[in-house]
Amino acid sequence: MIRCIKGFKDILPEDLPSWRVIKKTAHKLAQCYGYSEVMIPLLEYTDLFTRSIGGGTDIVEKEMYTFQDKDGSLITLRPEGTAGVVRSFLEHRLFNIPKNKKLYYIGPMFRHERPQAGRLRQFHQFGVEAFDITDSLIDVEVIALLWNFFSFLEIPQLTLEINTLGTQGDRKRYIQQLKDFLVPHLQHLCENCRRRYQTNPLRILDCKVPTCRLILQHSPHLCDDLSPLSREHFQGVLEGLTTLNIPFTHNHYLVRGLDYYTRTTFEVTTPALGAQSTLGAGGRYDGLIESLGGQPTPAIGFAVGLERVALLLPPSLIPPSAPLIFMAAFGNQGRQAGIKIIDELRKKGLIVETDYQASTLRGHLKKADRLSALITIILGDNEVQKGSLILRDMQTKEQKEILISQVSDILMSRIQKLSLPTEIY
């Protein structure tokens, strides 16, 4: 038997109600904040990611699914959404259209990493990107959107951690300070951190190895040597979050693994996930658009891993299923009239099922019970000749004969009185 590839996962029918709630919340909230949806391709030229994410990152070095196309070019399954959105923003000159300067996306990403709970090789992200706004209040808006997304979904024990990486000049100056500090400790760093010392020193701050954490307790902080503009910007973000009553912790060791981040960086975590505690993260990337051939343009965004959110979604947020109506149609005239009624009810948004192979009323009723139908419509040749049908309540077993012309109105009224949804959520 052929099985699913390791690190990939089927999302089964019983899981989809949770996913619908999560996606509906993402769409509605993003649109309330003025973001327009964009759908970007799964495949991009590899150069897009090596130039944007950075050649010294774990994603580019170890995790990308890259292969040669038939024309010899290297293409990659997208490992994240920001680079593709920026490429689309530039290619289609969306910077000339005011409403397209705030974009969001929902879709699958691909990374070759060790599969674990909530972390797969094909995973789904909800992300937003806001372009061409320098004011620190756009940082506050983006963080508030992320925080409210989790809050509306009632994800427990949320913590917002925030830091600043300063400008490229601040960052360059700090990296040298960090490297100077680490020189006497290199032999005590883990193997990954010794490699990162040469390729991506900031990532050392994010190391979870106890010996590295102990050394870093005495390392310099980037915030201690910020330029005046960077300091003012970061202070504006913190004041805005305070105004919105969004609690935060300033984490001096919070960095992003991608080269394009500058200034504000943030992530939302919860201990409910265990060791993999990060739910969503993001930050500013003011230099990315210029590095990909555009004009200098400030930008900020975040991404959320939806698999992790699905693990934590409370059952109380999942709405009741729309009720199932079952059509028990038999006999030549009954079957023909039955498919016509089924079509009419489905066009009105009702969920209607039948059994095309059952030839007796007994067989139909057994199938209706197995499907947990709310109501069964009984329609045979005799009923068609009288212009009527029978509605059977599958819980009380009560039956009522009505005119065929009344069935749609009566069923809609019946369901609404029970305060049940009339359509698929």
N, C-alpha and C positions, 0 to 999 in steps of 0.2 A: 504494500500500500504506500502511495506517495503521501508524504506528510508535509506540513507547512515548514518553510525554511526557518532555521534557528534564529531567534531574535525578531521574527515576524509573527503576527497574531491575527486570527480572525476575530472580528467583532460580531458576535452572534446576536440573533433577534432579541434575546432576553436582556442583552446589554444596551441595546440601542435607545430605550427610553431615557436612560441617564445621559447618553451622548446628545440626544435631542435637546434636553434641558440645558446642557452646558453650551451647545452651539447657539441655541436660541438666545440665551443670556448674553453671549459674546456679541452676536449680531446686533441685538437691541441696544446694548450699552454703548458699543462703539458708535452706532448711528446717533444716539442721544448726545454724544460728545462731538458730533460733527465729522466723523470719519467715514470715508467712502470705501467700499470693498474693492479690492483688486485681486485677480486670479492670475498667478504667474506660473510658468511652466515647471514641470518636475525636473527637466534636464536643462543645464546651462553649460556654456563653455567653461572648462576647468579654470581657465585664467581668471574668470570673474571671482572665484573664491580664493585663489592663491594671492591675488592682488588686494582683495578686501579683508579677508579674515587674517591673512599673514602666514608666510611660509613656515614660521617657527612655532605655530600652534599645534596642539594635539589633533585638532580636527583635520588640518591639511596633511600633517605628517602621518597620521595613523588611521583616521576614521572615515575618509571620503570614499564613496563608491565611484571610482574613476575608470573609464575604459576608452578605447580608441574607436571612433566612429568609422564608417566605411570609407569616408574621404580622408582618413588619417588624422583628423582633429581629435583632441582629447575633450571628452565631455564628462560631466559629473552629475549624479543624482543630488539634488539640492540638500545640503546638510543643515541649512537654516534659511530664513526667509528674507532677512534684511538686504542682503546683496542683490537678490533677484528683484526686489521692489525698487531699489535704487537704480538698477540697470533699466527697468521699465520706466521709471520716473525720467531718466535722461533720454532714453531712446525715443520715447513718445512726446518729449518736451512738455511733460505735465506741469512743469514749473511755470508755464504760461497760463495755466488755468487755476484760479484761486481755490476752487472747491476740491481740487486734486492734490492739495498740499498736505492733507491729512488722510492717510490711507490705512486700511487694515486688511488682514488676510487670515484665512483658516485653511489648513491643509496638511498633508503628510510631508515629513522630512526623513532623511536617511543618513544614518551614521553606523559605521562598523565598530561597535563597542560591546562590552560584556553585558549581555541581557540580564536584567534583574527586575524586581517589582517596580512597575511604573516607568521602566527605562528599557526601550526596545530599539531594534535596528531600523524598523520603520515606526515612526511615532508621529503624533499630530500636534501642531502648534496653532495657537491663536496669537497674533502679533499686531502691533500698531506701529506706524512710523509717521512722525510729524516733521515737515521740512520748512526751512526758511524762516524760522522764528528764533531770535536770540534771547528773548526775555526769559528769565528764570521761571516765570509762571507757567510756561508751556511744560517745563519739567514737572512742576507740581500737578498740572492737569493729567499728564501721562501716568504719573505715579498714582494719582487718585483714581483713574480709570482702572488700573491694575488692582488696587486695594479694594475698590467697590465691586469688581468682578468676583473676587473671592468672598467678599462679605455677603453679597446677594446670594451666593451659592452656599452660604452658611458653613464654609470651611473652618474648622476649629483651630484655636491657638495660633493665630497668625502673628508673625513678627516681620516688620519692615526694617531692613538694614540698608544704610546708605553711606556713601563715601564720595569723594571727588578725586579724579585723576588729574585735574588741572588741564591746562592747555598742553599742546605738544611740547612747548618750551619748558613748562613746569615738569612735565613727565620726563623729558630727556635729562634735565638737571637732577631729578630725583633718582632716576635709574643709576646714574653714576654714583650718587651718594649711597644707594643701596648696595651696589657692587663693591664699593670701597669698604663698607661695613662688613660685608660677607667674606672678604678675602681671608681673614684669619680663621674663618669657620668652615671653609669649603670642604675640608676632609670629613667634617661631621655631618654634612648635609646628605640627604638621601640621593640615590642615583639620579632620580628624575630632576631634583633641584640642581644638582651639579650640571646636568645637561641644560636646564633652563637658564642657568647663570650665563651661558653663552648665547642662547637663542631668544629667550623671553623672560628676563629677570623678574618682571612684575608678577609672573605666575608663581614665583617662590612664596609670595605672601599668602597665597591661597592653599599652600600645602597643608595636609592634615596629619603628616607624620609627626609623632610627639617630639622627637629630637629637633626637628626643624622648627616646630612651633615654639619650643623653648628658646632657641637661638633668636627667633624673630621678636620675642618679647622686648628686646632692647634695641630693635632696629629703629632708624629714623622714620618719622611719619611725613608723608607727602604734604599733609595739611599744614605742617609747621613752616613750609617754605613756599607757599603759594604766591603767585603774582596778585597784586591788588584786585584786578578785574576778576580773577578766578575766585578769590576769597569773597568778593561782593556777590558774585553769582551764586555760590554755594550757600551763603547766608540767606539769600533771597529764597532759595528752595526750602531751607529749613523753616523759615518764617511762614512760608505758604502752607507747608504741611501742618504746622502748629495752628494756623488759622482754621484749617479744615478739620482739626481734631483727629488727624491721622498720626498715631503713635509711631515713633521711629527710634532706632539705635544707630549712633554713628560708629561704624566699624572701620577702623583705619586699615584693616587687612583685606577689605573687600575690593577685589579687582575683577575685571572681566577677562576671559580667556582669548578674546578676539582683539586684534591690533587696532581696529578702527575706533575704539571707545576713547572719549575725552571727557573731562569735567564730570558731571553727575553720573554716578553708577549706583545701582540699587538692586535688591532682590527681596522677595517675600518668601519666608520659610514657615514650616510648621513641624513640630516634633511628631505629629501624628503619622508622618511618613517614615519614621525611623531614620536611618543613616542618610538616606537620600532625601534631605529635608527641603530642598529648594523647589518651590512651585512655579515661580516665574521670576524673570530678571531682565534688566535692560540698562540703558544709559544713553548718554550723548555720544554722537559720532560726527563731530563737526568737520572732520577732514576727509571723510569717506567719499563724498560726491566728487570733490576735486581730484582725489586719487584715481577715480574711474573716468576722468575726462570732462567733468562738469565744472561750473564756476564754483568758487568757494561758497558753500551753503551749509548753515547750521542744521542739525537734525537730531532727533531723539526718538527712541522707541523701546518696546519690550517684547518678549515672547513668553508664552505660557505653554508648558507641556500638558496636553489635555488628558493623557493617560493617567497622570498623577491626580488630576482633579477628579477624574471618574472614580478613582479608588476611594475618595473621601466624601463624595456627594451623599448627603443624608437621604435615606429613602423617603422621608416626608416631602421632599421637593419633587418627587417623581409623580406626575399627575395620574389619575386613574385612566385606564385604557378606555378608549371609545368603545361602546357596547357593540357586540356582534349580533347582526340579524341573520337568521338562517332561512333560506328558501327551500322548502320541501315541496318540490314540484314533480308530479308524476303523471303518466298518461300522455298521449300525443299532444292534446290541446293544452294540458296543464304545463308541460315542459316548454312549449312555445310561448305561452303567456308568462310563464315564470321568468324566462331570460329577459323578456321585455321589462318586467317590473324590476328585476335586479339592476338592469342598466339605468332605469330612471332613478332608483334609490341611490345608486352609486354616484350619479351626477349631482345629487343633492348633498353629497358628502358623507353618506352613511356607509358603514362597513357591512357588506353583505357577502355571505359565503353560501355555497351549495355543494351538493354531491352529484356530479353528472352521471355517476355509475349506479347509484342506488335506484332500485326499481319499485320499492315499496315504502309506504309511510313509516313502517317500523324501522327500516334501514336508515331513512332520513333522520328520524328522531334520535337514534343512537349516535349518529354523526354529530348532530346538534349538541347533544350532551357532552360528547368528547371535546368539542370546541368551546364549551362553556358559553353557548349562545344565550342572550337575554330573552329573545323572542324568536319563535319559529313561525314562518308564514306557511300555511298548509294550502296547497293549490292543486287540485286534481281536475279531471275532465268535468265532473259534476259541478264543481264550483265555477269553472269557466262558463259553462252553459247558463248558470244563474247570474253571472256577472258579480260574483262575490268571492271571498276567500276567508280563511280562518286564521286569526292571530292566537298563538299559544304562548302563554307565559311559562317559560321553562323552569321557573322556581316554584310558582304556586300550582302549575299545571292547569290553570284556568284557561278556557278557550272562548273566543268571541268571534262571531261571524260579522263581517263588514263588507261594504261594497268595494270592489277593486279600485274604483276611482278615489276612495277615501284613504287608501293605505299610506300614502306618503305623508299627508297632513297628520294622521293619527299617530304614526310612528315618531315623527319629529316632536309632536306635542308630548308624547309619553316620555321620551328621553329627556326633554327639557324639564319636565316636572320632577324627574329624579335627579336633576342637577348634574347630569353626566355630559361629557363632551360629545358633540355630534360628529366630530371629525377626528381623524388621526392627528395626534399632537405634533 
